[in-house]
Amino acid sequence: MGASSHASAARAWVEIDLPAIDRNVGRIKQALPPHVRYVAVVKANAYGHGMPEVATRLLQAGVDCFAVANVAEAANLREVGHDADILLLSPTLPSELPRALALDLDITLNSLEEAQALAAAVAKSGLKAKVHVKVDTGMGRAGVWHEQAAELFAFVQAAGFEWRGVFTHFSDADSDAAYTTNQRAIFLKLLERIPAAVRSGLMIHADNSAGLESFSASAPFNAVRVGLMQYGLPPSSGSFLASLRPEPVLSFHARVVLVKDLPAGTAVSYNRTKTLSRPTRVAIVAVGYGDGVPTAASNRGFFLVRGQRCPILGRVTMDQTIVDITDVPSVAVGDIATILGAQRADRITVAEFCAWADCIPWEALCTLTQRVQRVYRTDRT
């Protein structure tokens, strides 16, 4: 989509193409085996896209359940998905357990101590606990370490919780197939410690958009966590869905607020990291690291202005970025600069932006700040 077709009156904004989410989800669901449940990951404000609007669209698109990071996110999501299954992916503090139970959330257990705290909260509240168990198979973050997992499995069965799922998380699915294979093998071996009658009723998941290769006829996996791909970013080449080409959902734009001419030899921006080698016409764009353009892009990245690539000059500042428009002399105050997305015949992709910004795609999207207005496209053009 071109930046000019749905321009905002704001100084900096992102456009979210909601019909593109519909189409991405449809393609993913069609490619997945029929028995595999679609877990839509909407943590961190739906990866910066806006959780209420995106979650509403995902519900309409037919996802099976949601995953968020914490109870506060789940509470916001519950206002949209009143009856939806919502999985807490991160550890839950003891003080958060009463609210998690009241909101009817699926609570992830990562340790025996967490399970014991939950049992105490259930006894006090009289509410039912729905749980998933997370196993650490080599990520070294959340989850019960796999060598202690059997003890937690036994406690969950004895405690009378509604055990709904078991999962792990691959640390290097997009670049180290051998390590991922080992993690998968550890997890599969552990599943044998769960009685078959119990295991048959569990949601078993390990893959995210980077992996998605668990679904052979003999594998027990029956769910997948989908994050980046539903937002339009392609999976890794090793993914089960590598052949799909999701549509970009988000684009990022800002206004030119000043145009000026500077002589050769002028030092530009803080710390004078750029000195002009020629007389230069510059545009001051109303976006900076306070909006989501990292300082790492200084003197490296480009914005699209009037369909042409204009290099960033000097250090990105909190509220403004300077770009070279010498070769685009018609630029005027009020013009749109595109930081991510298409403008006329060119496009700056998330991958390209990340290369300039020394970040990963999740970070690039999640660090778009709240002062950047979200504009939602609902048309199908």
N, C-alpha and C positions, 0 to 999 in steps of 0.2 A: 504494500500500500504506500502511496506517496504521502509525504508529510503535509502537503497543502490541502488534501481532500477533506480532512477532518481537523483543521487547525484549531487550537485552543486560544482563548484570550489570555491565558496565563503566561508568565515569563518562562517557566520550565514545566514540562508535562510529559507524561507517558501516555501512549494510546494502547489500549488493550482490545484486541480483536476477539470478542467473545464467540462469534460464529466459527473462528479458527479453532477454538477449544473444542467446540462440538465436533468438528471434522477430525481433529486429532484423536479425540477419545473414540470416535466411531471406528477409525482405522485400527487403533490399538485393540479394541474389543473384538473386532472382526478377525484379527491375526492371532489372538490368544485362543488356546483350546477352550471348548465350551465350559469345562468344569473349573476353570481358573477364575478366582474372584479378583476384581480390580480394586485395589486399595489406593485411593487418590491422596497423595501427600500434599497437604495445604498449610504446612507449618510456615512460620516466618512470613505471615500475611500473604499466604499463597505465593511464596518465593517473590515477594515484592509486587505481585499483580493485584492485590486487594482480595482478602479472604471472603468477605460476604458475597461480593459479586461473582467471584470465580466459583465458590462452593455452590451457589445457587445454580450456576450453569452446569456444573459437574453433576449435580443431582438430576437435572433435566436430561443430561446426556446418558444417565443410567449407570453411574459408577456404583459399586457395591458397598463401599464404606470409605471412611476418611481416616487419615493419620495426622496427628499434630504433635508438637513437642511437649506441651505442658497443659496444666489444668486451665490456666487463664485463656489460652488459645481455644481450648475445647469449649469453654463457657461461651465465648463469642460465636463459635461455630454452632453450638446448640440452639442459638437464636434463629439460625437459618435452617439447619437440619434437625427439626424437632424430634424425629424418630430415628435418625440415622445412627448407624454404628460408628463410634468414634474411638480410635485407638490412641492411647498415650504412648509415644515412642520412647520418651525419656524417663529416667527414674522419678518417682513421685515422693515428695517430702511427707513425713508423717503428718504434719500440720495441714497438708493438702488433701489427705485421704477422705475426710468427711465430705468435702465438696465434690471430690471425684465420684464417690458413691452416690451422692444425691443427684448428680448429673447423669448417672447411669453410663459411665464411661468404661471402656475396656482398659484396665490398668495393666501395664507391663511390669512384671516382677523380675528383678535383676539380682536378687540375693535372698538368702534365707531370712535375713533380718527384715527386709522389706515385707516378705510374706507374713512374718510374725506380727509386724506392725499393722498390716492390713487385717489380719485375723482379729486383732484387738479392736480395730475400728469397726469391723462388722459386728462384733459382739456388743459394742456400745450403741451402735446405730440401729441394728436390726435390719439393715439393708443388705441386699444381695451383692456379692462381688463377682464381677466378670473379669477374667484375667487372661493374659498371654504371658508366657515365659520367654525371656530373651536369653540366648546362649552366646557367650563370647567364644568364638572359635578362632580367634587370632587378630581381632581388631584392637583389643586392649582398651576399649572404652566401656560403654554400658554392657550389661548382660552378666549373668553368672558364668564364671570361668568354667569351661567345659568339663574339667575334671571334677568339679563340685556340682554339676548340673543334676545328677541322679538324686541327690539328697533333696534338692528343691522340688524336683518332680514329685517325689514321694510326699513331701509336705503338702503340696498343692492338692494332690488327690485326697489326702486325709483331712484337709481343712474344710472340705465341703464347698470350696469356691466353684463357680461355673467356669471351668477351664475351657477357653475358646480357641486358643492358638499357641503356637510355639514358633519362634523365628530366630534367625541370626542375621548378621550384617557383614557383607564382604568388604574388606578394606581396600582392595586393589583390583576390582573386577574389570576396570577399563584398560589395565595395562599389564597385569601379571596373571596369566591364565593358570599357571602351575600352582601359585599360592592360593588362588580361588578354588581350584580343584581340591586342594588339601583341606581348605576350610569346609567345603561342601561334604567331603568324605567324613570329616569329624562329626559334622552335624547329622548326617544320615546314620552314622553308627550310634549316635546318642538317641535318635528317635526309636531305636530298637529297645531302649530301656523303658519306654512308655507302653503299657499294655495295649494290645491291638484294639481292644474294644474302646479304649479311651482315644487312642491315636486316630481312629477312623472318623471321629467327630471334630477333630481339631482343624483349624486353619493353619496350614504349614507354609511358611514363606521365608525366602532368603534373598530373592533378587529384587533389584531396583532397575531403573532404566538402563544403567550401564551393563547389567548382566543379562538377565532374562534368557537363560539357557537351560533351565532346570526341567523343562516340561516334556520329557520323554514319557512313553506309555507306562514304564515301570516306576517312574519317580513318584514320591508321595506328595510333592509340592502341589498346592491347589490355590495359591494366591500370589499376587505380585504387587509390590509397592511401586507406583508410577509417580515420578516427580517431574524432572526436567522435560521428559518427552511430551507430556500433555501440554506443556507450555511452549512447545515448538522447537526444542533443541534436539538434534539427532542423537541416538544412542551410539555407543562404541561399536566398532566394526565386528566385535565378537558377540554382540547381542542377538538374541533370538529374533528381535524385531529390526535388525540392522537394515533390512531392505526397505523399511518404511521411511518416508521423508515427511516428517511433520511440518506443518506450516508455522512460520513465525507468528507469535501472538503479541509480543510487546515491541513497541518502538519508543524512542526517547528523543525529545526535541526541546529546543529553547530558542528564545528570541535574540536577535542582534539588537543591542541597545545603544551602540555608539560605533561610528565609523570615523577613522582619522588616518592621517598620513604622518609617518615618522621617517626621519632621515637615516641614512646609513650610519652605522656606529652607535645607534641607540641601544642601550641595554634594556631588556624587557622583563618585567615582573620581578617578584621577590628574588633576592640573592643573585640577580643578574646572570642567570644561567644561560641566557641567549642574547647574543649581540647581533644586530642586523647587519648583514653584509651588503645590503642594497637599500635604496629608498623603498619603503614598504607601506602599503596600505593595509591597515589592520581593522578587524571587527572585534568589538568587545561583546561576548556572548554571555547572557545572564544565567550561567550555570557553572558550578564549581564543585569542590569536594564536599561542600555542605549539601549538595543535591545527589551526589553519587558518581561524579567524575574524579577518579583517584589522582593524586599527585604523581603517581608513577607514570601516568600518560603524558606528563610534561615533556615537551620537545620530542615526542614520539608518535602521538596519536594524531588523528584527523577528525574534523567535522565535515559533513556535507552541507554546502551552502550553494543554493541555486544549482544543485545537481553536481557540483564539483568538489573534489577533496581539497580542503584547506588545512594546512598543518597547524598544530598547536604550537604557539610561540611562548617560550618561557614556562615558568611554573604555573600550574593550575592553582587558583586561589579559592578561598571559601565560597565566594559568590559569583565569580566571573572567570572566564577563560578567554585568552587572546588568541586569535587565529589570523593567519596570513591570507588576505584576500586580494593581493596584488594582481593575480591572474584572473580574478573575477571582479572586474571593476564596477559592475552594475549593482553590487550589493548595497542595500540601504537599511537604515534603521527600521526594525519591525520584521525583517526577513527571518525565515526559519532556518536554524542550524539543526541538523540531525546528528545526534551522537550515536544512536543505535537504530538500525532500520534502513528503509529505502527512501531515496529521494531521486526522482526522475529515473534515470537508467542505472544508477549505482546503488549499492547497499553496503552498509557496515554491519557485519555479522557479530554475534556475541563472541564467537571464537576469535575474531580479529581484534575486537575491543579488549578481550582478556589478554591477548599477546602484548598489547601496548601497556596494559594496566597491571601486569604481573599478578593476575588473579585467576580464579576458577569461575566457571559460569554461574554456579550457585551464589558465589560472593558478588559477582557483578549485578545480579538481579536483586539480591536481598539487601544490598546497600543503597538502593534507591530510596532516598529519605522521604519522610512524610510531607515535607514542604513541596515536593514534586506532585503536582496535581495528577490524579488518575482520570483519564477520559475513556469511557467505555463505548466502543462501537457495537451496535446491536444489529446493524444491517448486514446483508449477505453479499454485498458488492465487493 
